[in-house]
């Protein structure tokens, strides 16, 4: 039996499942896409720089029928829940990259990927999140961060 990540006819099983799921109902499609991206994003970050990974995530085929704002919010909740449990549990960086891809491609939302840092007496902490219209999207930042990188609105810093 083949494991996820093993090659079959030039493509991985997870890639084949993702391709088949693109025509499935929304919940199934988002679950497959989230699992696929959770597996691929760390690999891509080892092979390319962050702007190239973001460009790739933003270049995925757009949903011809964008999600309504309500469905986009529900999709984001599903993705965040999937990425906080079990095998898919992850960091804010991977979570934000995956949310960026899902919301840009499925809902066609003009979200921005943002990274920032904050310092305390002898500690430096980094965080990644999404913004829409210059405000954190469906997330409350527990601290104020100095923005160090932004991607997605046509302005990159």
DSSP file (Angstrom, degrees, kcal/mol; ACC not computed):
  #  RESIDUE AA STRUCTURE BP1 BP2  ACC     N-H-->O    O-->H-N    N-H-->O    O-->H-N    TCO  KAPPA ALPHA  PHI   PSI    X-CA   Y-CA   Z-CA
    1    1 A X              0   0    0      0, 0.0     2,-0.3     0, 0.0     0, 0.0   0.000 360.0 360.0 360.0 138.1    0.0    0.0    0.0
    2    2 A X        -     0   0    0      4,-0.0     2,-0.2     1,-0.0     3,-0.1  -0.609 360.0-141.1 -85.0 142.9    1.3    3.5   -0.9
    3    3 A X    >   -     0   0    0     -2,-0.3     3,-2.1     1,-0.1    10,-0.3  -0.624  36.5 -83.5 -94.6 158.4    1.6    6.1    1.8
    4    4 A X  T 3  S+     0   0    0      1,-0.3    -1,-0.1    -2,-0.2     3,-0.1  -0.397 120.0  34.7 -57.6 135.9    0.8    9.8    1.3
    5    5 A X  T 3  S+     0   0    0      1,-0.4    -1,-0.3    -2,-0.1     2,-0.2   0.158  90.0 117.0 101.2 -18.5    3.8   11.4   -0.3
    6    6 A X    <   -     0   0    0     -3,-2.1     7,-1.0     1,-0.1    -1,-0.4  -0.566  69.2-109.6 -83.0 150.4    4.8    8.4   -2.4
    7    7 A X  E     +A   12   0A   0     -2,-0.2     2,-0.3     5,-0.2     5,-0.2  -0.542  33.0 178.8 -82.4 141.8    4.7    8.8   -6.2
    8    8 A X  E >  S-A   11   0A   0      3,-2.7     3,-1.3    -2,-0.2    -2,-0.0  -0.912  74.9 -22.1-141.9 112.8    2.2    7.0   -8.3
    9    9 A X  T 3  S-     0   0    0     -2,-0.3     3,-0.1     1,-0.3    -2,-0.0   0.886 128.1 -47.8  53.2  44.7    2.3    7.6  -12.1
   10   10 A X  T 3  S+     0   0    0      1,-0.1     2,-0.3     0, 0.0    -1,-0.3   0.466 127.7  74.1  83.1   1.0    4.2   10.9  -11.8
   11   11 A X  E <  S-A    8   0A   0     -3,-1.3    -3,-2.7    -5,-0.0    -1,-0.1  -0.983  80.1-110.1-143.6 154.1    2.0   12.4   -9.1
   12   12 A X  E  >  -A    7   0A   0     -2,-0.3     4,-2.2    -5,-0.2    -5,-0.2  -0.440  27.3-117.7 -82.0 159.6    1.5   11.8   -5.4
   13   13 A X  H  > S+     0   0    0     -7,-1.0     4,-2.7   -10,-0.3     5,-0.2   0.898 116.5  53.2 -60.6 -40.5   -1.6   10.3   -3.9
   14   14 A X  H  > S+     0   0    0      1,-0.2     4,-2.3     2,-0.2    -1,-0.2   0.890 108.3  49.9 -64.5 -38.5   -2.3   13.5   -2.0
   15   15 A X  H  > S+     0   0    0      2,-0.2     4,-2.3     1,-0.2    -1,-0.2   0.902 111.4  49.0 -65.4 -40.1   -2.0   15.6   -5.2
   16   16 A X  H  X S+     0   0    0     -4,-2.2     4,-2.4     2,-0.2    -2,-0.2   0.913 111.3  49.4 -64.9 -41.9   -4.4   13.2   -7.0
   17   17 A X  H  X S+     0   0    0     -4,-2.7     4,-2.2     1,-0.2    -2,-0.2   0.908 110.9  50.6 -63.2 -40.9   -6.9   13.4   -4.1
   18   18 A X  H  X S+     0   0    0     -4,-2.3     4,-0.9     2,-0.2    -2,-0.2   0.920 109.8  50.0 -62.5 -43.8   -6.7   17.2   -4.2
   19   19 A X  H >< S+     0   0    0     -4,-2.3     3,-0.7     1,-0.2     4,-0.2   0.916 113.0  46.1 -61.6 -44.2   -7.3   17.3   -7.9
   20   20 A X  H >< S+     0   0    0     -4,-2.4     3,-1.1     1,-0.2    -1,-0.2   0.858 109.2  56.3 -66.2 -34.8  -10.4   15.0   -7.6
   21   21 A X  H >< S+     0   0    0     -4,-2.2     3,-1.9     1,-0.2    -1,-0.2   0.643  83.6  82.9 -74.9 -14.0  -11.7   17.0   -4.6
   22   22 A X  T << S+     0   0    0     -4,-0.9    -1,-0.2    -3,-0.7    -2,-0.1   0.722  96.5  44.2 -64.7 -17.7  -11.7   20.3   -6.6
   23   23 A X  T <  S+     0   0    0     -3,-1.1    -1,-0.3    -4,-0.2    -2,-0.2   0.280  98.4  98.4-105.3   9.0  -15.1   19.3   -8.0
   24   24 A X  S <  S-     0   0    0     -3,-1.9     5,-0.0     1,-0.2    -3,-0.0  -0.360  89.2 -69.1 -89.5 171.1  -16.5   18.1   -4.7
   25   25 A X     >  -     0   0    0     -2,-0.1     4,-2.8     1,-0.1     3,-0.3  -0.179  57.3 -99.6 -56.6 157.4  -18.8   20.0   -2.2
   26   26 A X  H  > S+     0   0    0      1,-0.2     4,-3.0     2,-0.2     5,-0.3   0.858 119.0  50.0 -52.4 -49.0  -17.1   22.9   -0.5
   27   27 A X  H  > S+     0   0    0      1,-0.2     4,-2.0     2,-0.2    -1,-0.2   0.901 115.0  44.0 -60.6 -42.1  -16.4   21.2    2.9
   28   28 A X  H  > S+     0   0    0     -3,-0.3     4,-2.5     2,-0.2    -1,-0.2   0.921 114.5  50.1 -67.6 -44.3  -14.7   18.2    1.2
   29   29 A X  H  X S+     0   0    0     -4,-2.8     4,-2.6     1,-0.2    -2,-0.2   0.912 112.6  46.1 -61.5 -44.2  -12.8   20.5   -1.2
   30   30 A X  H  X S+     0   0    0     -4,-3.0     4,-2.6    -5,-0.2    -1,-0.2   0.874 111.8  51.3 -69.0 -36.9  -11.5   22.8    1.6
   31   31 A X  H  X S+     0   0    0     -4,-2.0     4,-2.4    -5,-0.3    -2,-0.2   0.935 113.6  44.7 -64.4 -45.3  -10.5   19.8    3.7
   32   32 A X  H  X S+     0   0    0     -4,-2.5     4,-2.6     2,-0.2    -2,-0.2   0.918 114.9  48.1 -64.4 -43.6   -8.6   18.3    0.8
   33   33 A X  H  X S+     0   0    0     -4,-2.6     4,-2.8    -5,-0.2     5,-0.2   0.911 112.0  49.6 -64.7 -41.9   -7.0   21.6   -0.1
   34   34 A X  H  X S+     0   0    0     -4,-2.6     4,-2.5     2,-0.2    -2,-0.2   0.930 112.9  46.2 -62.6 -46.1   -6.0   22.3    3.5
   35   35 A X  H  X S+     0   0    0     -4,-2.4     4,-1.6     2,-0.2    -2,-0.2   0.922 114.1  48.8 -63.4 -43.6   -4.4   18.9    3.9
   36   36 A X  H  X S+     0   0    0     -4,-2.6     4,-2.3     1,-0.2     3,-0.2   0.944 114.4  44.3 -61.1 -49.0   -2.6   19.2    0.6
   37   37 A X  H  X S+     0   0    0     -4,-2.8     4,-3.1     1,-0.2     5,-0.3   0.858 108.9  57.2 -67.2 -34.5   -1.2   22.7    1.4
   38   38 A X  H  X S+     0   0    0     -4,-2.5     4,-0.5    -5,-0.2    -1,-0.2   0.860 112.7  42.4 -63.2 -33.2   -0.3   21.7    4.9
   39   39 A X  H  X S+     0   0    0     -4,-1.6     4,-0.5    -3,-0.2    -2,-0.2   0.874 122.2  38.5 -76.9 -40.1    1.9   18.9    3.4
   40   40 A X  H  X S+     0   0    0     -4,-2.3     4,-2.6    -5,-0.1     3,-0.4   0.865  99.7  69.8 -84.4 -38.5    3.3   21.1    0.5
   41   41 A X  H  X S+     0   0    0     -4,-3.1     4,-2.5     1,-0.2     5,-0.2   0.887  99.1  49.4 -53.9 -48.0    3.9   24.5    2.1
   42   42 A X  H  X S+     0   0    0     -4,-0.5     4,-1.2    -5,-0.3    -1,-0.2   0.898 112.9  49.1 -59.0 -37.5    6.8   23.4    4.3
   43   43 A X  H  X S+     0   0    0     -4,-0.5     4,-1.2    -3,-0.4     3,-0.4   0.926 110.7  49.4 -65.0 -44.4    8.5   21.7    1.3
   44   44 A X  H  X S+     0   0    0     -4,-2.6     4,-2.5     1,-0.2     3,-0.4   0.892 107.4  54.8 -62.7 -39.3    8.0   24.8   -0.8
   45   45 A X  H  < S+     0   0    0     -4,-2.5    -1,-0.2     1,-0.2    -2,-0.2   0.789 106.8  51.6 -67.1 -26.1    9.5   27.0    1.9
   46   46 A X  H  < S+     0   0    0     -4,-1.2    -1,-0.2    -3,-0.4    -2,-0.2   0.781 117.9  38.3 -75.2 -26.8   12.6   24.8    1.9
   47   47 A X  H  < S+     0   0    0     -4,-1.2     2,-0.3    -3,-0.4    -2,-0.2   0.725 122.6  25.4 -96.8 -25.4   13.0   25.1   -1.8
   48   48 A X  S  < S-     0   0    0     -4,-2.5     2,-0.1    -5,-0.1    -1,-0.1  -0.853  81.3 -96.7-137.0 166.9   12.0   28.8   -2.5
   49   49 A X     >  -     0   0    0     -2,-0.3     4,-2.0     1,-0.1     3,-0.4  -0.422  45.0-100.7 -82.5 166.5   11.9   32.1   -0.8
   50   50 A X  H  > S+     0   0    0      1,-0.2     4,-2.8     2,-0.2     5,-0.2   0.881 119.2  53.6 -57.6 -46.0    8.7   33.5    0.8
   51   51 A X  H  > S+     0   0    0      1,-0.2     4,-2.4     2,-0.2    -1,-0.2   0.891 109.8  49.5 -58.7 -37.0    7.7   35.8   -2.1
   52   52 A X  H  > S+     0   0    0     -3,-0.4     4,-2.0     2,-0.2    -1,-0.2   0.894 111.2  48.8 -67.8 -39.2    7.9   32.9   -4.6
   53   53 A X  H  X S+     0   0    0     -4,-2.0     4,-2.6     2,-0.2    -2,-0.2   0.933 112.5  48.2 -65.0 -45.4    5.8   30.7   -2.3
   54   54 A X  H  X S+     0   0    0     -4,-2.8     4,-2.2     1,-0.2    -2,-0.2   0.907 110.5  51.3 -61.8 -42.2    3.2   33.4   -1.9
   55   55 A X  H  X S+     0   0    0     -4,-2.4     4,-1.0    -5,-0.2    -1,-0.2   0.901 111.3  48.6 -61.5 -40.2    3.1   34.0   -5.6
   56   56 A X  H  < S+     0   0    0     -4,-2.0     3,-0.5     2,-0.2     4,-0.4   0.917 111.5  48.5 -65.4 -44.0    2.6   30.3   -6.2
   57   57 A X  H >< S+     0   0    0     -4,-2.6     3,-0.6     1,-0.2    -2,-0.2   0.846 113.0  48.9 -64.5 -33.4   -0.2   30.2   -3.6
   58   58 A X  H 3< S+     0   0    0     -4,-2.2    -1,-0.2     1,-0.2    -2,-0.2   0.670 103.7  61.8 -79.4 -17.6   -1.9   33.2   -5.2
   59   59 A X  T 3< S+     0   0    0     -4,-1.0    -1,-0.2    -3,-0.5    -2,-0.2   0.498  74.3 119.8 -89.7  -4.4   -1.6   31.7   -8.7
   60   60 A X  S <  S-     0   0    0     -3,-0.6    -3,-0.0    -4,-0.4    -4,-0.0  -0.213  82.6 -78.6 -58.2 153.7   -3.8   28.7   -8.0
   61   61 A X        -     0   0    0      1,-0.1     2,-0.2    45,-0.0    -1,-0.1  -0.279  51.3-122.4 -57.0 133.1   -6.9   28.5  -10.2
   62   62 A X        -     0   0    0     -3,-0.1     2,-0.3     1,-0.1    44,-0.2  -0.520  24.6-105.4 -79.7 144.1   -9.6   30.8   -9.0
   63   63 A X        -     0   0    0     42,-3.0     3,-0.3    -2,-0.2    -1,-0.1  -0.550  23.8-143.9 -65.0 124.1  -13.0   29.4   -8.0
   64   64 A X  S    S+     0   0    0     -2,-0.3     2,-0.5     1,-0.3    -1,-0.2   0.715  97.4  45.5 -66.7 -17.6  -15.4   30.4  -10.9
   65   65 A X  S    S-     0   0    0     41,-0.1    -1,-0.3     0, 0.0    -2,-0.0  -0.776  92.8-146.4-124.0  85.0  -18.1   30.9   -8.3
   66   66 A X        -     0   0    0     -2,-0.5    41,-0.3    -3,-0.3    40,-0.1  -0.102  23.8-102.4 -55.0 147.7  -16.5   32.9   -5.5
   67   67 A X        -     0   0    0     39,-1.5    -1,-0.1    36,-0.1     2,-0.1  -0.340  34.7-110.8 -66.6 148.9  -17.8   32.2   -2.0
   68   68 A X     >  -     0   0    0      1,-0.1     4,-2.9    -2,-0.0     5,-0.2  -0.361  35.8-102.6 -69.4 161.6  -20.2   34.6   -0.4
   69   69 A X  H  > S+     0   0    0      1,-0.2     4,-2.1     2,-0.2     5,-0.1   0.890 125.1  50.3 -54.7 -38.9  -18.8   36.6    2.6
   70   70 A X  H  > S+     0   0    0      2,-0.2     4,-2.1     1,-0.2    -1,-0.2   0.935 112.7  44.9 -64.8 -46.0  -20.7   34.3    4.9
   71   71 A X  H  > S+     0   0    0      1,-0.2     4,-2.7     2,-0.2    -2,-0.2   0.858 110.6  55.1 -67.0 -34.4  -19.4   31.2    3.2
   72   72 A X  H  X S+     0   0    0     -4,-2.9     4,-2.3     2,-0.2    -1,-0.2   0.913 108.7  48.1 -63.5 -41.7  -15.8   32.6    3.2
   73   73 A X  H  X S+     0   0    0     -4,-2.1     4,-2.0    -5,-0.2    -2,-0.2   0.910 113.3  47.2 -64.3 -41.9  -16.0   33.2    6.9
   74   74 A X  H  X S+     0   0    0     -4,-2.1     4,-2.2     2,-0.2    -2,-0.2   0.885 111.2  51.7 -66.6 -38.4  -17.2   29.6    7.5
   75   75 A X  H  X S+     0   0    0     -4,-2.7     4,-2.6     2,-0.2    -2,-0.2   0.903 109.1  50.8 -63.4 -41.2  -14.5   28.3    5.1
   76   76 A X  H  X S+     0   0    0     -4,-2.3     4,-2.7     2,-0.2    -2,-0.2   0.895 108.6  51.1 -64.9 -39.8  -11.9   30.2    7.1
   77   77 A X  H  X S+     0   0    0     -4,-2.0     4,-2.5     2,-0.2    -1,-0.2   0.925 110.8  49.3 -62.1 -44.1  -13.2   28.7   10.4
   78   78 A X  H  X S+     0   0    0     -4,-2.2     4,-2.6     2,-0.2    -2,-0.2   0.934 112.3  47.3 -60.7 -47.0  -13.0   25.2    8.9
   79   79 A X  H  X S+     0   0    0     -4,-2.6     4,-2.0     1,-0.2    -2,-0.2   0.931 113.2  48.1 -62.0 -46.3   -9.4   25.8    7.7
   80   80 A X  H  < S+     0   0    0     -4,-2.7     4,-0.3     1,-0.2    -1,-0.2   0.897 112.5  49.1 -63.3 -39.4   -8.3   27.2   11.0
   81   81 A X  H >< S+     0   0    0     -4,-2.5     3,-1.3     1,-0.2     4,-0.3   0.924 110.7  50.1 -65.2 -43.6   -9.9   24.4   13.0
   82   82 A X  H >< S+     0   0    0     -4,-2.6     3,-0.9     1,-0.3     6,-0.3   0.875 109.9  51.5 -60.4 -37.0   -8.3   21.8   10.7
   83   83 A X  T 3< S+     0   0    0     -4,-2.0     7,-1.6     1,-0.2    -1,-0.3   0.425 106.2  54.7 -84.6   2.2   -4.9   23.4   11.2
   84   84 A X  T <  S+     0   0    0     -3,-1.3     2,-0.3    -4,-0.3    -1,-0.2   0.312 102.6  65.7-111.9   6.0   -5.2   23.4   15.0
   85   85 A X  S X> S-     0   0    0     -3,-0.9     3,-1.1    -4,-0.3     4,-0.6  -0.912  94.7 -35.1-131.4 155.2   -5.8   19.7   15.5
   86   86 A X  G >4 S-     0   0    0     -2,-0.3     3,-1.4     1,-0.2    -4,-0.0   0.091 116.9  -5.8  46.6-137.6   -4.2   16.3   15.0
   87   87 A X  G 34 S+     0   0    0      1,-0.3    -1,-0.2    -3,-0.0    -4,-0.1   0.710 134.5  55.0 -63.9 -23.7   -1.8   15.7   12.1
   88   88 A X  G <4 S+     0   0    0     -3,-1.1    -1,-0.3    -6,-0.3    -2,-0.2   0.489  73.6 131.8 -92.9  -2.5   -2.5   19.1   10.5
   89   89 A X    <<  +     0   0    0     -3,-1.4     2,-0.2    -4,-0.6    -5,-0.2  -0.195  35.4 157.7 -52.2 140.0   -1.6   21.1   13.7
   90   90 A X        -     0   0    0     -7,-1.6     2,-0.1     1,-0.0    -1,-0.1  -0.807  37.5 -81.1-153.6-174.4    0.7   23.9   12.6
   91   91 A X     >  -     0   0    0     -2,-0.2     4,-2.6     1,-0.1     5,-0.2  -0.458  44.9-102.8 -96.8 170.1    2.3   27.3   13.2
   92   92 A X  H  > S+     0   0    0      1,-0.2     4,-2.5     2,-0.2     5,-0.2   0.837 119.7  57.5 -62.5 -32.0    0.9   30.8   12.5
   93   93 A X  H  > S+     0   0    0      2,-0.2     4,-2.2     1,-0.2    -1,-0.2   0.973 112.1  37.4 -63.6 -55.1    3.2   31.0    9.4
   94   94 A X  H  > S+     0   0    0      1,-0.2     4,-2.5     2,-0.2     5,-0.2   0.915 116.8  53.3 -64.0 -42.1    1.8   27.9    7.7
   95   95 A X  H  X S+     0   0    0     -4,-2.6     4,-2.6     1,-0.2    -1,-0.2   0.918 111.2  46.0 -58.8 -44.9   -1.7   28.6    8.9
   96   96 A X  H  X S+     0   0    0     -4,-2.5     4,-2.5     2,-0.2    -1,-0.2   0.884 111.9  50.9 -68.5 -38.5   -1.6   32.1    7.4
   97   97 A X  H  X S+     0   0    0     -4,-2.2     4,-2.0    -5,-0.2    -2,-0.2   0.914 113.5  45.1 -63.9 -42.2   -0.1   30.9    4.1
   98   98 A X  H  X S+     0   0    0     -4,-2.5     4,-2.6     2,-0.2    -2,-0.2   0.921 113.6  48.7 -69.3 -43.8   -2.8   28.3    3.7
   99   99 A X  H  X S+     0   0    0     -4,-2.6     4,-3.0    -5,-0.2     5,-0.3   0.903 108.8  55.8 -60.4 -40.6   -5.6   30.7    4.7
  100  100 A X  H  X S+     0   0    0     -4,-2.5     4,-2.3     1,-0.2     5,-0.2   0.942 110.7  44.0 -55.5 -50.1   -4.1   33.2    2.2
  101  101 A X  H  X S+     0   0    0     -4,-2.0     4,-2.5     2,-0.2     5,-0.4   0.936 115.3  47.3 -62.8 -47.9   -4.4   30.7   -0.6
  102  102 A X  H  X>S+     0   0    0     -4,-2.6     4,-2.8     1,-0.2     5,-0.8   0.935 116.4  42.5 -62.0 -47.5   -7.9   29.5    0.3
  103  103 A X  H  X5S+     0   0    0     -4,-3.0     6,-2.5     1,-0.2     4,-0.5   0.851 116.5  47.5 -72.1 -33.4   -9.4   33.0    0.7
  104  104 A X  H  <5S+     0   0    0     -4,-2.3    -1,-0.2    -5,-0.3    -2,-0.2   0.882 124.6  30.4 -72.7 -37.0   -7.7   34.4   -2.4
  105  105 A X  H  <5S+     0   0    0     -4,-2.5   -42,-3.0    -5,-0.2    -2,-0.2   0.885 128.0  34.8 -92.1 -41.2   -8.6   31.4   -4.6
  106  106 A X  H  <5S+     0   0    0     -4,-2.8   -39,-1.5    -5,-0.4    -3,-0.2   0.883 135.7  21.0 -82.4 -39.3  -12.0   30.2   -3.2
  107  107 A X  S  <<S-     0   0    0     -5,-0.8    -3,-0.2    -4,-0.5    -4,-0.1   0.525  91.8-134.0-106.4  -8.7  -13.5   33.5   -2.1
  108  108 A X        +     0   0    0     -6,-0.3     2,-0.3    -5,-0.3    -4,-0.2   0.841  46.1 164.2  55.0  35.6  -11.4   35.9   -4.3
  109  109 A X        -     0   0    0     -6,-2.5     2,-2.0     1,-0.1    -1,-0.2  -0.671  45.1-128.1 -84.1 136.7  -10.9   38.1   -1.3
  110  110 A X        +     0   0    0     -2,-0.3    23,-0.4    -3,-0.1    -1,-0.1  -0.287  49.9 162.2 -80.9  55.2   -8.1   40.6   -1.6
  111  111 A X        -     0   0    0     -2,-2.0     2,-0.4   -11,-0.2    21,-0.2  -0.359  29.7-139.4 -74.5 155.8   -6.4   39.5    1.7
  112  112 A X  E     -B  131   0B   0     19,-2.8    19,-2.3    41,-0.1     2,-0.5  -0.931   7.7-133.3-115.9 141.2   -2.9   40.4    2.5
  113  113 A X  E     -BC 130 151B   0     38,-3.2    38,-2.4    -2,-0.4     2,-0.4  -0.813  32.4-173.5 -88.9 129.7   -0.3   38.1    4.1
  114  114 A X  E     -BC 129 150B   0     15,-3.0    15,-2.6    -2,-0.5     2,-0.4  -0.975  15.2-170.8-131.5 140.1    1.5   40.0    6.9
  115  115 A X  E     +BC 128 149B   0     34,-2.7    33,-2.8    -2,-0.4    34,-1.7  -0.966  15.9 165.6-124.4 146.8    4.4   39.2    9.2
  116  116 A X  E     -BC 127 147B   0     11,-2.4    11,-2.3    -2,-0.4     2,-0.3  -0.965  21.5-142.2-152.2 168.9    5.5   41.2   12.2
  117  117 A X  E     -BC 126 146B   0     29,-2.1    29,-3.6    -2,-0.3     2,-0.3  -0.923   7.2-166.7-131.4 157.7    7.7   41.2   15.3
  118  118 A X  E     -B  125   0B   0      7,-2.3     7,-2.8    -2,-0.3     2,-0.4  -0.987  11.0-148.9-140.1 149.8    7.4   42.5   18.8
  119  119 A X  E     -B  124   0B   0     -2,-0.3     5,-0.2     5,-0.2     2,-0.2  -0.922  12.2-178.6-121.1 146.5   10.1   42.8   21.4
  120  120 A X  E >   -B  123   0B   0      3,-2.4     3,-0.5    -2,-0.4     5,-0.0  -0.527  60.4 -58.5-120.1-166.3   10.0   42.6   25.1
  121  121 A X  T 3  S-     0   0    0      1,-0.2    -2,-0.0    -2,-0.2     3,-0.0   0.887 128.4 -10.6 -45.3 -55.0   12.8   43.1   27.6
  122  122 A X  T 3  S+     0   0    0     -3,-0.0     2,-0.4     2,-0.0    -1,-0.2  -0.057 117.9  89.7-139.6  36.2   14.9   40.3   26.2
  123  123 A X  E <   -B  120   0B   0     -3,-0.5    -3,-2.4     2,-0.0     2,-0.5  -0.993  50.1-160.0-138.5 141.8   12.6   38.4   23.8
  124  124 A X  E     -B  119   0B   0     -2,-0.4     2,-0.4    -5,-0.2    -5,-0.2  -0.991  16.3-173.3-120.0 123.4   11.8   38.8   20.1
  125  125 A X  E     -B  118   0B   0     -7,-2.8    -7,-2.3    -2,-0.5     2,-0.3  -0.960   5.4-160.7-121.7 135.1    8.5   37.2   18.9
  126  126 A X  E     -B  117   0B   0     -2,-0.4     2,-0.3    -9,-0.2    -9,-0.2  -0.807   9.3-178.7-111.2 154.5    7.3   36.9   15.4
  127  127 A X  E     -B  116   0B   0    -11,-2.3   -11,-2.4    -2,-0.3     2,-0.4  -0.991  13.9-152.7-149.9 149.3    3.8   36.3   14.1
  128  128 A X  E     +B  115   0B   0     -2,-0.3     2,-0.3   -13,-0.2   -13,-0.2  -0.969  27.4 149.7-123.1 141.6    2.1   35.9   10.7
  129  129 A X  E     -B  114   0B   0    -15,-2.6   -15,-3.0    -2,-0.4     2,-0.3  -0.931  39.3-104.0-156.7 175.3   -1.6   36.8   10.0
  130  130 A X  E     -B  113   0B   0      7,-0.3     7,-2.7    -2,-0.3     2,-0.3  -0.849  27.5-163.2-110.1 148.6   -3.9   38.0    7.3
  131  131 A X  E     -BD 112 136B   0    -19,-2.3   -19,-2.8    -2,-0.3     2,-0.4  -0.961   9.1-166.4-128.9 150.4   -5.3   41.5    6.8
  132  132 A X  E >  S- D   0 135B   0      3,-2.5     3,-1.4    -2,-0.3   -21,-0.1  -0.993  83.9  -6.4-132.3 125.9   -8.2   42.9    4.8
  133  133 A X  T 3  S-     0   0    0     -2,-0.4     3,-0.1   -23,-0.4    -1,-0.1   0.856 131.9 -56.1  55.3  37.4   -8.5   46.6    4.4
  134  134 A X  T 3  S+     0   0    0      1,-0.2     2,-0.4     3,-0.0    -1,-0.2   0.559 117.8 102.8  78.0   8.7   -5.5   47.1    6.7
  135  135 A X  E <  S-D  132   0B   0     -3,-1.4    -3,-2.5     1,-0.0    -1,-0.2  -0.951  83.5 -93.4-124.5 144.5   -7.1   45.2    9.7
  136  136 A X  E     -D  131   0B   0     -2,-0.4     2,-0.7    -5,-0.2     3,-0.3  -0.284  44.9-124.1 -53.1 135.2   -6.5   41.6   11.0
  137  137 A X  S    S-     0   0    0     -7,-2.7    -7,-0.3     1,-0.2    -1,-0.1  -0.769  74.5 -30.2 -92.7 114.4   -8.9   39.3    9.3
  138  138 A X  S    S+     0   0    0     -2,-0.7     2,-0.3     1,-0.1    -1,-0.2   0.825 118.0  99.3  51.3  38.6  -11.1   37.2   11.7
  139  139 A X        -     0   0    0     -3,-0.3     2,-0.6    -9,-0.1    -1,-0.1  -0.983  64.0-143.6-152.5 139.0   -8.2   37.3   14.3
  140  140 A X        -     0   0    0     -2,-0.3     2,-0.4    -3,-0.1    -3,-0.0  -0.930  21.3-139.0-105.2 118.5   -7.5   39.3   17.4
  141  141 A X        -     0   0    0     -2,-0.6    -2,-0.0     1,-0.1    -5,-0.0  -0.646   4.0-152.6 -77.6 127.6   -3.8   40.0   17.8
  142  142 A X  S    S+     0   0    0     -2,-0.4     2,-0.3     2,-0.0    -1,-0.1   0.600  78.3  21.8 -77.8 -10.2   -2.9   39.6   21.4
  143  143 A X  S    S-     0   0    0    -25,-0.0     2,-0.5     2,-0.0   -25,-0.0  -0.935  88.6 -98.3-145.2 166.4    0.0   42.1   21.1
  144  144 A X        -     0   0    0     -2,-0.3     2,-0.4     2,-0.0    -2,-0.0  -0.796  40.6-161.6 -90.2 132.8    1.0   44.9   18.8
  145  145 A X        -     0   0    0     -2,-0.5     2,-0.7   -27,-0.1   -27,-0.2  -0.888  20.4-125.9-116.4 143.9    3.5   43.9   16.1
  146  146 A X  E     -C  117   0B   0    -29,-3.6   -29,-2.1    -2,-0.4     2,-0.2  -0.803  38.0-119.5 -84.2 118.5    5.8   45.9   14.0
  147  147 A X  E     +C  116   0B   0     -2,-0.7   -31,-0.3   -31,-0.2     3,-0.1  -0.402  40.3 167.9 -65.2 128.3    5.1   44.9   10.4
  148  148 A X  E     +     0   0B   0    -33,-2.8     2,-0.3     1,-0.4   -32,-0.2   0.583  65.4  18.7-113.3 -18.9    8.2   43.5    8.7
  149  149 A X  E     -C  115   0B   0    -34,-1.7   -34,-2.7     2,-0.0    -1,-0.4  -0.979  57.3-179.8-157.0 140.2    6.6   42.0    5.6
  150  150 A X  E     +C  114   0B   0     -2,-0.3     7,-1.5   -36,-0.2     2,-0.3  -0.998   6.0 173.7-143.5 137.8    3.4   42.4    3.6
  151  151 A X  E     +C  113   0B   0    -38,-2.4   -38,-3.2    -2,-0.3     5,-0.1  -0.997  47.9  50.0-145.5 137.6    2.2   40.6    0.4
  152  152 A X  S    S+     0   0    0     -2,-0.3     4,-0.1   -40,-0.2    -1,-0.1   0.234  82.3  75.9 130.7 -17.1   -1.0   40.6   -1.5
  153  153 A X  S    S-     0   0    0      2,-0.6     3,-0.1   -40,-0.1   -41,-0.1   0.337 111.3 -93.3-106.2   8.3   -2.2   44.1   -2.3
  154  154 A X  S    S+     0   0    0      1,-0.3     2,-0.5     0, 0.0    -3,-0.0   0.185 106.4  95.3  96.1 -16.6    0.2   44.9   -5.0
  155  155 A X        -     0   0    0      2,-0.0    -2,-0.6     0, 0.0     2,-0.4  -0.941  55.9-171.5-109.0 127.5    2.5   46.5   -2.4
  156  156 A X              0   0    0     -2,-0.5    -5,-0.2    -5,-0.1    -7,-0.0  -0.941 360.0 360.0-117.5 137.6    5.2   44.4   -1.1
  157  157 A X              0   0    0     -7,-1.5    -6,-0.1    -2,-0.4    -1,-0.1   0.368 360.0 360.0-132.8 360.0    7.4   45.4    1.8
